[in-house]
């Protein structure tokens, strides 16, 4: 226990409050059991430590503790026994990082939650964590939040000190030039947007550009080699095939799905392919799009496949198709708060079953939107909105 206390205090010495992500204020920290899920590297640990710093006297209160469940301490000590010991010491607020690294975490957290009603638990875990999986179902006790990488708006604030308010979708679609005027009065967004697409999604860019893509590669390898076998019981013998599938997707996205062709490319049976695609989607390595999200069946073939973010595209592929990059950015930024479907019309996407949006370059015409009442173009290389043609970068201001 003393080692964990020292580790907590050491971690608190490294916390910076220079940039606070908006999700900090979206979470109801008063709930007794909170789970923050997300892809590796998006900043879950930093968020927890910042909250402790801001709300618990810089982390120096004796009733609060941050620990990571991949700490060697838990190789020989049980989680429930640890919680009991911390409670006896006056503990009330326990922040448990990397819970998916501890095999029986769900059962022991459930028992601790029931046994110590005066305690609060904040958990963080992989995107693969399902509150209804594991030893027990925590879905009725736990409030979960999903965290993803930086939006373009957050990137501008974190790395260039330009701060703008979050916009909602209606603001972007119907009042966009007000936002464009404010942004363009302070910077030229088109000079920074390409850099963001290449290396602005993960906050660990702060730790240095030379190792940035190596870190992303490590995330991919860790997810496929360790997290998927543990959380989705992926046969270790099929790890190579899973990597082969991701490589095929990275060089072909946006991939209009021909399941038979793709299964041959990845050397995977069709049924297994559809299952593996869902695994990669759950792990936040790809985004699966369907033309009718309300009727999805577990093994239904998706209509289109994108890598989860554009930085991942630049990591895994030697040549990135600009059209695929634009669409992957759009899907990534919109899907955080809105329902994105592959459009049934000739345009690209339907948002919340209401808006139709075509993504393209500056010269993109509106023929795909003919007779579409709420149709818009998300156009690259534009600074201001022209009619229904809205700058693509502006869709990066939605969170």
C-alpha positions in Angstrom: 0.0 0.0 0.0 2.8 2.4 0.8 4.2 1.9 -2.7 0.9 2.8 -4.2 0.6 6.0 -2.1 4.1 7.0 -3.2 3.1 6.4 -6.8 0.0 8.5 -6.4 2.0 11.5 -5.0 4.6 11.1 -7.7 2.0 11.1 -10.4 0.4 14.2 -9.0 3.6 16.1 -9.3 3.5 15.7 -13.1 -0.1 17.0 -13.6 -0.5 20.1 -15.8 -3.7 22.1 -15.8 -2.7 24.2 -18.8 -5.3 22.5 -21.0 -8.5 21.0 -19.7 -10.7 19.0 -22.2 -14.4 19.7 -22.3 -15.3 16.2 -21.3 -14.1 17.2 -17.8 -17.2 19.3 -17.4 -19.5 16.8 -19.1 -18.9 14.1 -16.5 -21.0 14.1 -13.3 -18.2 13.3 -10.9 -20.7 13.0 -8.0 -21.9 9.6 -9.3 -20.6 6.8 -7.2 -19.4 4.6 -10.1 -18.0 6.1 -13.3 -16.3 4.4 -16.2 -14.3 6.4 -18.8 -13.6 4.3 -21.9 -11.5 5.1 -24.8 -8.7 4.1 -27.1 -5.2 4.0 -25.7 -3.5 7.4 -25.8 -6.5 9.7 -25.9 -5.8 11.1 -22.4 -8.0 9.1 -19.9 -5.2 9.0 -17.3 -4.5 12.7 -17.6 -8.2 13.5 -17.2 -8.5 11.5 -14.0 -5.3 13.1 -12.5 -6.5 16.6 -13.5 -9.8 16.1 -11.8 -8.0 14.9 -8.6 -5.8 18.0 -8.8 -8.8 20.3 -9.3 -11.2 18.8 -6.8 -9.2 17.1 -4.1 -6.7 19.7 -2.8 -4.1 18.9 -5.5 -4.3 15.2 -4.7 -2.9 15.7 -1.2 -6.1 14.6 0.7 -5.8 11.3 2.5 -9.2 10.2 1.3 -8.4 10.1 -2.4 -6.1 7.8 -4.3 -5.1 7.1 -7.9 -3.8 3.6 -8.8 -3.3 1.7 -12.1 -4.4 -1.9 -12.1 -1.4 -2.9 -14.2 0.8 -2.0 -11.2 2.8 -5.0 -10.1 1.2 -4.7 -6.6 -2.0 -6.3 -8.0 -0.1 -9.4 -9.2 0.0 -10.6 -5.6 -2.8 -8.5 -3.9 -6.5 -8.7 -4.6 -8.4 -5.6 -5.6 -11.3 -6.0 -3.2 -8.9 -6.5 -0.3 -7.0 -3.4 -1.4 -10.3 -1.3 -1.4 -11.1 -2.6 2.0 -7.7 -1.5 3.4 -8.0 1.9 1.7 -11.5 2.3 3.2 -10.2 1.5 6.7 -7.6 4.3 6.2 -10.4 6.8 5.6 -10.5 6.4 1.8 -13.6 7.7 0.0 -12.5 8.5 -3.6 -10.7 5.8 -5.6 -9.5 6.3 -9.2 -8.7 3.0 -10.8 -6.8 3.2 -14.2 -6.5 0.4 -16.7 -9.1 -1.8 -15.1 -9.2 -4.2 -18.0 -5.7 -5.3 -17.0 -7.2 -7.0 -13.9 -9.1 -10.1 -14.8 -11.9 -10.1 -12.2 -12.2 -6.3 -12.0 -16.0 -6.2 -12.6 -16.9 -8.6 -9.9 -14.6 -7.1 -7.3 -15.7 -3.5 -8.1 -19.4 -4.6 -7.9 -18.7 -6.1 -4.4 -16.8 -3.0 -3.3 -19.5 -0.7 -4.6 -22.1 -2.6 -2.6 -20.0 -3.1 0.5 -18.8 0.5 0.9 -21.7 2.8 0.1 -19.7 5.9 1.2 -17.1 5.3 -1.5 -16.8 6.7 -5.0 -15.1 4.9 -7.8 -13.8 6.3 -11.1 -12.6 3.7 -13.5 -10.8 4.0 -16.9 -10.5 1.2 -19.4 -10.1 0.2 -23.0 -12.7 0.9 -25.6 -13.3 -2.8 -25.6 -14.7 -2.8 -22.0 -18.4 -3.7 -22.0 -20.2 -3.1 -18.7 -22.4 -6.1 -19.5 -19.4 -8.4 -20.0 -17.1 -10.0 -17.5 -18.1 -11.7 -14.2 -21.0 -9.5 -13.5 -23.2 -6.9 -15.2 -22.3 -3.4 -14.0 -24.6 -1.5 -16.4 -27.2 -0.8 -13.8 -24.6 0.7 -11.3 -22.1 2.4 -13.6 -22.4 5.5 -15.6 -20.0 5.4 -18.6 -18.4 8.0 -20.8 -16.6 7.6 -24.0 -13.4 9.6 -24.7 -11.8 10.0 -28.1 -8.8 11.9 -29.4 -8.6 15.7 -29.9 -11.0 17.5 -32.1 -9.5 20.1 -34.5 -10.8 22.7 -32.1 -9.1 21.1 -29.1 -5.9 20.7 -31.2 -5.8 24.5 -31.9 -6.2 25.2 -28.2 -3.7 22.7 -26.9 -0.9 23.2 -29.3 -1.4 26.7 -30.7 -3.2 28.5 -27.8 -6.2 29.5 -30.0 -9.4 29.0 -28.0 -12.9 28.8 -29.5 -16.3 27.7 -28.2 -17.7 24.3 -29.0 -20.3 24.5 -31.8 -23.3 22.3 -32.2 -24.3 20.9 -35.6 -27.0 23.4 -36.2 -24.5 26.2 -35.6 -22.2 24.7 -38.2 -24.9 24.1 -40.8 -26.9 27.3 -40.5 -24.7 30.0 -38.8 -21.3 28.9 -39.9 -20.0 32.2 -41.2 -20.2 33.8 -37.8 -17.8 31.1 -36.5 -15.6 31.3 -39.6 -15.2 35.1 -39.2 -14.1 34.7 -35.6 -11.6 31.9 -36.4 -10.2 33.7 -39.5 -9.7 36.9 -37.5 -7.3 35.0 -35.3 -5.6 32.5 -37.6 -5.7 30.9 -41.0 -7.3 27.5 -40.3 -6.2 26.0 -43.6 -2.6 26.4 -42.7 -3.0 24.2 -39.6 -5.7 21.8 -40.7 -3.4 19.5 -42.8 -1.0 19.2 -39.9 -3.8 18.2 -37.6 -4.9 15.5 -40.0 -1.4 14.0 -40.0 -0.4 14.3 -36.4 -2.9 16.2 -34.2 -5.4 13.6 -32.9 -3.5 12.1 -29.9 -2.5 14.4 -27.0 0.8 12.6 -26.6 2.1 14.7 -29.5 3.2 16.9 -26.6 5.9 14.3 -25.9 7.6 14.8 -29.2 7.0 14.6 -32.9 9.8 12.1 -33.8 8.2 9.3 -31.8 4.6 10.1 -32.6 3.9 7.5 -35.3 5.8 4.9 -33.4 3.5 5.5 -30.4 0.5 5.0 -32.6 2.0 1.8 -34.0 2.5 0.6 -30.4 -1.2 1.3 -29.7 -2.3 -0.8 -32.7 0.0 -3.6 -31.7 -1.0 -3.5 -28.0 -4.7 -3.5 -29.0 -4.5 -6.5 -31.4 -1.9 -8.5 -29.6 -3.1 -8.1 -26.0 -6.5 -6.4 -25.6 -8.4 -8.3 -28.3 -7.2 -11.7 -27.1 -8.2 -10.8 -23.5 -11.5 -9.0 -24.1 -12.8 -10.7 -27.2 -11.0 -14.0 -26.9 -9.2 -13.6 -30.2 -7.3 -16.7 -31.1 -3.6 -15.8 -30.7 -3.0 -17.8 -33.8 -5.1 -15.3 -35.8 -3.3 -12.2 -34.7 -1.3 -12.1 -37.9 -4.6 -12.3 -39.9 -6.1 -9.5 -37.9 -3.1 -7.3 -38.7 -3.3 -8.3 -42.3 -7.0 -7.3 -42.3 -6.1 -3.9 -40.8 -3.3 -3.4 -43.4 -5.7 -4.2 -46.2 -8.2 -1.6 -44.8 -5.6 1.0 -44.4 -4.6 0.9 -48.1 -8.2 0.8 -49.4 -10.3 3.1 -47.2 -13.0 4.2 -47.6 -13.7 0.6 -48.2 -17.0 -0.1 -49.9 -17.4 -3.6 -48.5 -17.1 -6.6 -50.7 -16.9 -9.2 -48.0 -15.9 -12.0 -50.3 -13.0 -10.0 -51.8 -11.9 -8.7 -48.4 -11.9 -12.1 -46.8 -9.6 -13.4 -49.6 -7.3 -10.5 -49.2 -7.0 -11.1 -45.4 -7.1 -14.9 -45.7 -10.1 -15.1 -43.4 -13.4 -16.9 -43.8 -16.3 -14.5 -44.5 -18.1 -15.2 -41.1 -14.9 -14.7 -39.2 -14.2 -11.5 -41.2 -17.4 -9.8 -40.2 -16.7 -10.7 -36.6 -13.1 -9.3 -36.8 -14.4 -6.1 -38.3 -16.7 -5.7 -35.3 -13.7 -6.3 -33.0 -11.7 -3.6 -34.7 -14.6 -1.3 -34.5 -15.1 -1.9 -30.8 -11.4 -1.3 -30.3 -11.7 2.1 -32.0 -9.3 1.2 -34.8 -11.9 1.5 -37.5 -15.4 3.0 -38.0 -18.1 0.8 -39.6 -20.9 2.6 -41.4 -24.3 1.2 -42.2 -27.0 2.6 -44.5 -29.8 1.8 -41.9 -28.5 1.8 -38.4 -31.9 0.9 -36.9 -31.9 -2.5 -38.5 -28.4 -3.7 -37.9 -28.0 -7.3 -37.0 -24.9 -8.6 -35.3 -23.3 -10.2 -38.4 -24.7 -7.8 -41.0 -22.2 -6.6 -43.5 -21.3 -2.9 -43.1 -21.7 -0.6 -46.1 -18.4 1.3 -45.7 -15.3 1.1 -43.6 -13.0 3.9 -42.4 -9.9 3.9 -40.2 -10.9 5.5 -36.9 -8.8 8.7 -37.4 -6.6 10.3 -40.0 -3.5 10.1 -37.9 -3.9 6.3 -38.0 -4.1 6.4 -41.7 -0.8 8.3 -41.9 0.8 5.7 -39.6 -0.4 2.6 -41.4 -0.3 3.6 -45.0 2.5 5.0 -47.1 0.1 6.8 -49.5 -3.0 8.4 -48.0 -5.9 9.1 -50.4 -7.0 12.6 -49.9 -10.7 11.7 -50.5 -10.5 9.0 -47.9 -8.8 11.3 -45.5 -11.5 13.9 -45.7 -14.3 11.4 -45.2 -12.4 9.7 -42.3 -12.0 13.0 -40.6 -15.7 13.9 -41.1 -16.9 10.5 -39.7 -14.6 10.7 -36.7 -15.6 14.2 -35.7 -19.3 13.7 -36.2 -19.7 10.3 -34.7 -18.7 11.5 -31.2 -22.0 13.2 -30.7 -24.2 12.4 -33.7 -25.5 9.4 -35.6 -23.7 9.0 -38.8 -25.0 6.7 -41.5 -23.9 5.8 -45.0 -26.3 7.8 -47.1 -28.9 5.9 -49.1 -28.9 8.7 -51.7 -26.0 9.5 -54.0 -24.4 11.7 -51.4 -21.9 10.5 -48.7 -23.6 10.7 -45.3 -26.9 11.1 -43.4 -26.6 12.7 -40.0 -29.2 11.9 -37.3 -31.5 10.7 -40.1 -32.1 14.4 -41.0 -29.2 16.0 -42.8 -27.5 14.8 -46.0 -23.8 15.8 -46.4 -21.4 15.3 -49.3 -17.7 15.5 -48.5 -15.2 16.7 -51.1 -12.7 19.3 -52.3 -13.2 22.9 -53.1 -14.6 22.2 -56.5 -17.1 19.7 -55.3 -20.5 20.3 -57.0 -24.0 19.8 -55.7 -25.3 17.3 -58.2 -25.5 14.6 -55.5 -27.7 16.9 -53.5 -30.3 17.6 -56.2 -33.8 17.6 -54.7 -32.4 17.0 -51.2 -34.0 19.6 -48.8 -31.4 19.6 -46.1 -28.3 18.9 -48.1 -24.9 20.4 -47.5 -21.3 20.0 -48.9 -18.4 19.8 -46.4 -15.7 21.2 -48.6 -12.0 21.1 -48.1 -9.7 24.2 -48.7 -12.5 26.7 -47.9 -12.2 29.4 -45.3 -15.8 30.6 -45.3 -19.2 29.1 -46.1 -20.6 29.8 -49.6 -24.3 28.9 -49.8 -24.6 25.3 -48.7 -20.8 24.7 -49.0 -19.3 24.6 -45.5 -15.6 24.4 -44.7 -14.6 20.9 -43.8 -12.4 22.0 -41.0 -15.4 23.6 -39.2 -16.8 20.1 -38.5 -13.8 19.8 -36.2 -15.4 22.3 -33.8 -18.2 20.0 -32.6 -16.5 18.8 -29.4 
